[in-house]
Amino acid sequence: MKDIRKVPPGAGAEWLLGGVALLRKAPLTLGLLGLIWGGLSTLASLTGQAWLSLLLGFAGPILFGGIIYAAREVDQGRHASPAQLLQGLHDGKATRLLAMLLPQIVALVVLVVLLVVMVGPQQLERIAAVMVELQTNPDPTLVESLPVGRLFGWMVAALVIGVVAGFFTFIAIPEVMFTDRGAFAAMGMSLRACLRNLGALIVLLVLMVIAMIAFSLALQLVGMLLTFLVGAQASMFAVQVLLMAVLLPVMSGAAYLGWRQMTGDAPAAPVVSAGGFEA
C-alpha cells in the first residue's frame, strides 16, 4: 500500500497557485485543452444538445485525466498537445477512469432519496407548481409558502455529500493515469489521503470558490463589452468558454500537484497497462 503523506493546511493554497503557475508556463497548450472541452460543453448547453452533454459528462474522467497528463508534461519540461486530452484511451485506462463516475452516481442517488425524505413528495409537487407559476406571476408571496428550511437543510447535505464524493476521485484520477493501480484501490487511496489532509482540502476548496467567483465577475465585465460587439448569445458562449479554458487546467494542475505531494512524485513515464476495473 502506498504511503500517504501528511501535509500542512497551507498546501492547499500551494496546489492552487501551482495550477496557476503551470497554466502560465504553457497558456496556449493547456488553455487549448480546456478550450476544447469547455467549448463542446458550452455548445451543448446553449444549443440544447442533450446527447452531447450526456456524452461529455460520461467522458468527464477521461478528459480530466488527459488534462492532468498534460499538466505533468508541462511540469516536467515537455510539451502538451490536444491529443493528450484522450491520453487515457491511448494508454488503455478508459474503463478505470470511467469507474470514477461511480461515487458521483451513488451521491446522486443518495441526494434524490434525501430530497424525498427531507422535503416530502407533496411538498416537491408544490415546489414544482410554484416554479411554473413564477414564470408568469413573479409574486414573492409564492416563495414564502415553500419549505425553505427543509430545502436549505437538503442543500447543506448536498454540499457535504458532493465534497465527500469528490474525495474519492481527487487524486484517484492522476493515480490511475500515472501508475498501474486499479480503479477501486485508487479511489480508496484518494479518500484516505483527503481525510488525512482535510485541512489542505478545505483551504483548496475555499480558495477555489473565491477564485471562481472573482474570475467569473471579471469575465462578466468582459461579456458586457462583447455583447455590444458580437451579440448576447455569442458573448455568453465566449465568456463560458474562457472560464472553462482557465479553470479546467488550473483544477487539473492542482489535482496533479496534490497527488504528487501527498503520495510521492510520479514515475518518469506513465505505466501503460491493460484496461479494466482491477482492484
C-alpha positions as CSV (number, residue, x, y, z in Angstrom):
1,M,0.0,0.0,0.0
2,K,1.4,3.4,-1.0
3,D,2.2,5.7,1.9
4,I,0.1,8.8,2.3
5,R,1.9,11.9,3.4
6,K,0.5,14.4,5.9
7,V,0.8,17.9,4.5
8,P,0.1,21.3,6.2
9,P,-3.2,23.1,5.5
10,G,-1.3,25.7,3.5
11,A,-0.5,23.0,1.0
12,G,-4.0,23.6,-0.5
13,A,-3.0,27.1,-1.4
14,E,0.2,25.8,-2.9
15,W,-1.7,23.4,-5.1
16,L,-3.9,26.1,-6.5
17,L,-1.1,28.6,-7.0
18,G,0.9,25.7,-8.6
19,G,-2.0,25.1,-11.0
20,V,-2.0,28.7,-12.0
21,A,1.8,28.6,-12.5
22,L,1.5,25.6,-14.8
23,L,-1.1,27.4,-16.9
24,R,1.1,30.5,-17.1
25,K,4.0,28.3,-18.2
26,A,2.0,26.9,-21.1
27,P,-1.1,29.1,-21.5
28,L,-1.7,28.2,-25.2
29,T,-1.3,24.5,-25.0
30,L,-3.0,23.9,-21.6
31,G,-5.6,26.6,-22.3
32,L,-6.4,24.9,-25.6
33,L,-7.2,21.6,-23.9
34,G,-9.6,23.5,-21.5
35,L,-11.0,25.4,-24.5
36,I,-11.8,22.3,-26.4
37,W,-13.7,20.7,-23.5
38,G,-15.3,23.9,-22.4
39,G,-16.3,24.8,-26.0
40,L,-18.1,21.5,-26.5
41,S,-19.8,21.7,-23.1
42,T,-20.9,25.3,-23.7
43,L,-22.1,24.4,-27.2
44,A,-24.2,21.5,-25.9
45,S,-25.7,23.7,-23.2
46,L,-26.6,26.7,-25.4
47,T,-28.0,24.5,-28.3
48,G,-29.8,22.1,-26.0
49,Q,-28.0,19.1,-27.4
50,A,-28.7,16.7,-24.5
51,W,-26.9,13.8,-26.2
52,L,-23.7,15.8,-26.3
53,S,-24.0,16.9,-22.7
54,L,-24.5,13.3,-21.7
55,L,-21.6,12.1,-23.7
56,L,-19.3,14.8,-22.2
57,G,-20.5,14.0,-18.7
58,F,-19.8,10.3,-19.3
59,A,-16.3,11.1,-20.7
60,G,-15.5,13.6,-18.0
61,P,-13.0,11.5,-16.1
62,I,-11.2,10.6,-19.3
63,L,-11.0,14.2,-20.4
64,F,-9.9,15.4,-16.9
65,G,-7.3,12.7,-16.8
66,G,-6.0,13.9,-20.1
67,I,-5.5,17.5,-18.9
68,I,-3.8,16.1,-15.7
69,Y,-1.5,14.2,-18.0
70,A,-0.7,17.4,-20.0
71,A,-0.1,19.3,-16.7
72,R,2.6,16.8,-15.8
73,E,4.1,17.1,-19.2
74,V,4.4,20.8,-18.8
75,D,5.7,20.5,-15.2
76,Q,8.5,18.2,-16.4
77,G,9.5,20.5,-19.2
78,R,7.8,18.7,-22.1
79,H,5.1,20.0,-24.4
80,A,1.3,19.4,-24.0
81,S,-0.8,18.7,-27.1
82,P,-4.6,18.5,-27.9
83,A,-4.2,14.7,-28.4
84,Q,-3.4,14.3,-24.8
85,L,-7.0,15.1,-23.9
86,L,-7.7,11.4,-24.8
87,Q,-4.5,10.1,-23.3
88,G,-6.4,7.7,-21.0
89,L,-7.8,6.0,-24.1
90,H,-4.4,5.8,-25.7
91,D,-2.9,4.1,-22.6
92,G,-5.8,1.6,-22.2
93,K,-7.1,3.1,-19.0
94,A,-10.5,4.2,-20.1
95,T,-12.5,1.7,-18.0
96,R,-10.6,2.5,-14.9
97,L,-11.2,6.2,-15.4
98,L,-14.9,5.7,-16.2
99,A,-15.1,3.9,-12.8
100,M,-14.6,7.3,-11.3
101,L,-18.2,8.1,-12.2
102,L,-19.4,5.6,-9.5
103,P,-19.0,7.9,-6.5
104,Q,-21.0,10.7,-8.3
105,I,-23.7,8.3,-9.3
106,V,-24.0,7.0,-5.8
107,A,-24.1,10.5,-4.4
108,L,-26.8,11.5,-6.9
109,V,-29.0,8.5,-5.8
110,V,-28.5,9.4,-2.1
111,L,-29.4,13.0,-2.8
112,V,-32.6,12.1,-4.6
113,V,-33.6,9.8,-1.7
114,L,-32.7,12.5,0.9
115,L,-34.8,15.1,-1.1
116,V,-37.9,12.9,-0.9
117,V,-37.3,12.1,2.7
118,M,-36.4,15.6,3.9
119,V,-38.9,17.6,1.8
120,G,-41.7,15.1,1.1
121,P,-43.5,14.1,-2.1
122,Q,-46.3,16.6,-1.6
123,Q,-44.0,19.5,-0.9
124,L,-41.9,18.6,-4.0
125,E,-45.1,18.8,-6.1
126,R,-45.9,22.1,-4.5
127,I,-42.4,23.4,-5.3
128,A,-42.7,22.3,-9.0
129,A,-46.1,24.0,-9.2
130,V,-44.7,27.3,-7.7
131,M,-41.7,27.3,-10.1
132,V,-44.1,27.0,-13.0
133,E,-46.4,29.7,-11.7
134,L,-43.5,32.1,-11.0
135,Q,-42.7,32.2,-14.7
136,T,-45.9,34.0,-15.4
137,N,-46.6,35.5,-12.0
138,P,-43.5,36.6,-10.1
139,D,-45.3,37.1,-6.8
140,P,-42.8,37.0,-3.8
141,T,-45.6,35.5,-1.5
142,L,-45.5,32.3,-3.6
143,V,-41.9,31.7,-2.4
144,E,-42.9,32.3,1.2
145,S,-45.1,29.2,1.0
146,L,-42.3,26.9,0.1
147,P,-40.5,24.7,2.8
148,V,-37.3,26.9,2.7
149,G,-35.9,25.4,5.9
150,R,-36.1,21.8,4.6
151,L,-34.6,22.9,1.2
152,F,-31.8,24.6,2.9
153,G,-31.1,21.5,5.0
154,W,-31.0,19.4,1.9
155,M,-28.7,21.8,0.1
156,V,-26.3,21.6,3.1
157,A,-26.4,17.8,2.9
158,A,-25.9,18.0,-0.9
159,L,-22.8,20.1,-0.3
160,V,-21.3,17.7,2.2
161,I,-22.1,14.6,0.1
162,G,-20.7,16.2,-3.1
163,V,-17.4,17.1,-1.4
164,V,-17.1,13.5,0.1
165,A,-17.8,12.1,-3.4
166,G,-15.1,14.3,-4.8
167,F,-12.6,12.9,-2.2
168,F,-12.9,9.5,-3.8
169,T,-11.6,10.9,-7.2
170,F,-9.4,13.9,-6.3
171,I,-6.1,12.1,-6.6
172,A,-7.5,8.8,-7.9
173,I,-7.5,10.1,-11.5
174,P,-3.8,11.0,-11.5
175,E,-3.0,7.8,-9.7
176,V,-4.7,5.8,-12.4
177,M,-3.1,7.9,-15.2
178,F,0.4,7.6,-13.8
179,T,0.5,4.1,-12.2
180,D,-0.9,0.6,-12.8
181,R,-3.2,0.8,-9.7
182,G,-6.7,-0.3,-10.2
183,A,-9.7,2.0,-10.0
184,F,-11.2,1.0,-6.7
185,A,-7.8,0.8,-5.0
186,A,-7.0,4.3,-6.3
187,M,-10.4,5.7,-5.1
188,G,-9.8,4.2,-1.6
189,M,-6.3,5.7,-1.5
190,S,-7.7,9.1,-2.6
191,L,-10.3,9.0,0.1
192,R,-7.7,8.2,2.8
193,A,-5.4,10.9,1.5
194,C,-8.2,13.5,1.5
195,L,-9.4,12.6,5.0
196,R,-5.8,12.7,6.4
197,N,-5.2,16.1,4.8
198,L,-8.6,17.5,5.3
199,G,-7.2,20.9,6.3
200,A,-5.4,21.3,2.9
201,L,-8.5,20.2,1.0
202,I,-10.7,22.8,2.9
203,V,-8.2,25.5,2.1
204,L,-8.1,24.5,-1.6
205,L,-11.9,24.4,-1.9
206,V,-12.4,27.8,-0.2
207,L,-9.7,29.4,-2.4
208,M,-11.1,27.7,-5.5
209,V,-14.6,29.1,-4.8
210,I,-13.2,32.6,-4.2
211,A,-11.1,32.4,-7.3
212,M,-14.0,31.2,-9.4
213,I,-16.3,34.0,-8.2
214,A,-13.6,36.7,-8.8
215,F,-12.8,35.4,-12.2
216,S,-16.5,35.0,-13.1
217,L,-17.1,38.6,-12.2
218,A,-14.2,39.8,-14.3
219,L,-15.4,37.8,-17.2
220,Q,-18.9,39.2,-16.8
221,L,-17.5,42.6,-17.4
222,V,-15.8,41.4,-20.5
223,G,-19.0,39.8,-21.6
224,M,-20.9,43.1,-21.2
225,L,-18.4,44.7,-23.7
226,L,-18.6,41.7,-26.0
227,T,-22.4,41.9,-26.1
228,F,-22.2,45.2,-27.9
229,L,-19.7,43.8,-30.4
230,V,-20.9,40.3,-31.2
231,G,-24.4,40.0,-29.6
232,A,-25.7,38.4,-26.4
233,Q,-25.5,34.7,-27.4
234,A,-22.0,34.9,-28.8
235,S,-20.9,36.9,-25.8
236,M,-22.3,34.2,-23.4
237,F,-20.6,31.5,-25.4
238,A,-17.2,33.3,-25.3
239,V,-17.4,34.0,-21.6
240,Q,-18.3,30.4,-20.6
241,V,-15.6,29.0,-22.9
242,L,-12.9,31.4,-21.5
243,L,-14.0,30.4,-17.9
244,M,-13.5,26.7,-18.7
245,A,-10.3,27.3,-20.6
246,V,-8.7,28.7,-17.4
247,L,-10.4,26.8,-14.6
248,L,-10.0,23.3,-16.1
249,P,-6.2,23.5,-16.5
250,V,-5.9,25.1,-13.0
251,M,-8.0,22.5,-11.3
252,S,-6.2,19.7,-13.2
253,G,-2.8,21.2,-12.2
254,A,-3.9,21.4,-8.5
255,A,-5.1,17.8,-8.6
256,Y,-1.8,16.7,-10.1
257,L,0.3,18.6,-7.6
258,G,-1.9,17.4,-4.7
259,W,-1.3,13.8,-5.8
260,R,2.4,14.3,-6.2
261,Q,2.8,15.9,-2.7
262,M,0.5,13.5,-0.8
263,T,1.7,10.3,-2.5
264,G,5.1,11.0,-4.0
265,D,6.5,12.0,-7.4
266,A,5.1,10.3,-10.5
267,P,7.4,8.0,-12.4
268,A,9.3,9.4,-15.3
269,A,6.7,8.0,-17.8
270,P,3.2,6.6,-17.2
271,V,2.9,2.9,-16.8
272,V,0.9,1.5,-19.8
273,S,-1.3,-1.5,-18.9
274,A,-4.5,-3.1,-20.0
275,G,-7.8,-1.5,-19.1
276,G,-10.1,-2.9,-16.5
277,F,-11.6,-2.4,-13.1
278,E,-8.9,-4.4,-11.3
279,A,-8.7,-3.5,-7.7
